[in-house]
Amino acid sequence: MEKPCRRCLLWELEDSDHARHIYEYIASLPEDIKAEEAVAKGRLEACRSCDCLVNGMCKLCGCYVEVRAAKKGQSCPNPEPLW
């Protein structure tokens, strides 16, 4: 059994099919609900510094952080939000 990858995003994991589906979903989001690319990247950098990021998912809420970061109006679920 593989150990969980702490602070890894989906594209860094070996299951590229799964990551591909998630990134296809993000690409298909309507432009009016997508966060600006620079905003999304900044959010992901904050997630990478968080101990709650495991295998591309947030332990606090169960989301794929790339999806949450890609959407306007989303926020970090941490009681002390990182973004």
GUZA-519204 format. One line per 10 residues: their letters; for each residue z, y, x of C-alpha. Coordinates in steps of 0.2 Angstrom, whole numbers, plus 5000, padded with zeros to 4 digits. Each point is the difference from the previous one (the first is absolute). Example, Ala and Ser with C-alpha at 12.3 -4.5 7.8 and 13.67 -1.06 7.14 Angstrom:
# GUZA-519204
as = 5039 4978 5062 ~ 4997 5017 5006
END
This chain:
# GUZA-519204
mekpcrrcll = 5000 5000 5000 ~ 4995 5017 5007 ~ 5013 5013 5002 ~ 4998 5016 4989 ~ 4992 5014 5009 ~ 5012 5015 4999 ~ 4991 5017 4999 ~ 4983 4992 4999 ~ 4986 5007 4988 ~ 4989 4988 4991
weledsdhar = 4985 5003 5012 ~ 5011 4994 5014 ~ 5004 4983 4992 ~ 4989 4984 5002 ~ 4996 4998 4982 ~ 4985 5011 5001 ~ 4993 4995 4982 ~ 5016 5006 4992 ~ 5000 5016 5009 ~ 4981 5002 4996
hiyeyiaslp = 5004 4999 4982 ~ 5014 5013 5001 ~ 4988 5012 5009 ~ 4986 4997 4988 ~ 5012 5004 4986 ~ 5005 5016 5009 ~ 4982 5005 5002 ~ 4997 4997 4982 ~ 5013 5012 4994 ~ 4994 5016 4991
edikaeeava = 4999 5015 5012 ~ 5011 5010 4989 ~ 5015 4988 5003 ~ 4997 4997 5018 ~ 5011 5010 5013 ~ 4991 5009 5013 ~ 4997 4989 5015 ~ 5011 5010 5012 ~ 5014 4999 4987 ~ 4998 4981 4998
kgrleacrsc = 5000 4997 5019 ~ 5015 5011 5002 ~ 5009 4990 4987 ~ 4995 4983 5009 ~ 5007 5007 5016 ~ 5017 5003 4992 ~ 5000 4983 4992 ~ 4997 4992 5017 ~ 5016 5008 5006 ~ 5010 4992 4986
dclvngmckl = 5009 4984 5001 ~ 4995 4996 4982 ~ 4982 4997 5004 ~ 4997 4981 5002 ~ 4982 4992 5000 ~ 4993 5016 4993 ~ 5012 5001 4985 ~ 5015 5011 4996 ~ 5016 4989 4998 ~ 5007 5014 4989
cgcyvevraa = 4987 4999 4986 ~ 4988 4986 5004 ~ 4984 5011 5002 ~ 4987 4999 5013 ~ 5003 5016 5009 ~ 4982 5003 5003 ~ 4997 5001 4981 ~ 5015 5011 4997 ~ 4995 5012 5014 ~ 4982 5001 4994
kkgqscpnpe = 5005 5007 4983 ~ 5005 5018 4995 ~ 5016 5002 4992 ~ 5008 4985 5009 ~ 5016 5002 5010 ~ 5010 4989 5012 ~ 5013 4989 4990 ~ 5013 5002 5013 ~ 5016 5008 4994 ~ 4997 5012 5014
plw = 4981 5002 4998 ~ 4989 5000 5016 ~ 4986 5009 4991
END
